[in-house]
Amino acid sequence: MLQYASLTGFLRTILIILLVWYGIKILSRIFAPYLMRYVAKKAEQKFGGQFDQYQQPQSKKKKEGEISIDKMPKDSKTSNKKVGEYVDYEEID
């Protein structure tokens, strides 16, 4: 038994698809600002948390004019003496 789609069934399917499509468009226009605010707030909290992590080690406030050296520089005597081969050149006119 072969069944054929009726024209009214086809039109009803197209109408339902269009109604769902436009319903999603309307709802997205209504709820998009709230969704964007939520995403922005979450991103702000995440970045604020990362900022606070970097601020905590510096919580030891120093008095104005106080100097502290965290790390001593390496000896400058250990420079690389072998830089490369020197090539003399002449300008050609």
SVG drawing of the C-alpha trace seen along z (x, -y; Angstrom):
<svg xmlns="http://www.w3.org/2000/svg" viewBox="-6 -57 93 59">
<polyline fill="none" stroke="black" stroke-width="0.4" points="0.0,0.0 1.4,-3.3 0.5,-6.4 0.8,-9.8 1.2,-13.1 -1.8,-15.3 -1.5,-18.9 -3.1,-20.0 -0.6,-17.9 2.3,-19.5 0.9,-23.0 0.4,-22.3 4.0,-21.1 5.3,-24.2 3.1,-26.4 4.4,-24.7 8.0,-25.1 7.5,-28.8 5.7,-29.4 8.5,-27.7 11.1,-29.7 9.5,-33.0 8.7,-32.1 12.4,-31.4 13.4,-34.7 10.9,-36.7 12.0,-34.9 15.7,-35.4 15.1,-39.1 13.4,-39.2 15.9,-37.0 19.1,-37.9 19.9,-41.0 19.4,-39.0 21.6,-36.3 24.3,-38.8 24.2,-40.4 24.5,-37.0 27.6,-36.1 29.2,-39.5 28.7,-39.2 30.2,-35.7 33.2,-36.9 33.7,-39.9 33.7,-37.6 36.2,-35.3 38.5,-38.1 38.1,-39.8 39.1,-36.5 42.2,-36.3 43.1,-39.9 42.7,-39.3 45.1,-36.3 47.8,-38.5 47.1,-41.3 47.4,-39.0 51.2,-38.5 51.7,-42.2 49.6,-42.7 52.8,-43.3 52.7,-47.0 56.1,-48.7 56.8,-52.1 57.5,-54.9 61.2,-55.0 61.9,-51.5 64.0,-49.4 64.0,-45.6 65.9,-43.4 64.1,-40.1 66.8,-38.5 70.4,-39.2 71.5,-39.5 73.8,-36.9 77.5,-37.7 78.0,-39.6 81.5,-37.9 79.8,-34.8 79.0,-36.5 79.3,-34.5 82.6,-35.5 82.1,-33.4 79.7,-35.6 80.5,-34.5 82.9,-34.9 83.7,-38.5 83.3,-39.0 84.9,-42.1 83.1,-43.5 83.6,-46.1 81.0,-48.3 80.7,-47.8 79.7,-50.7"/>
</svg>
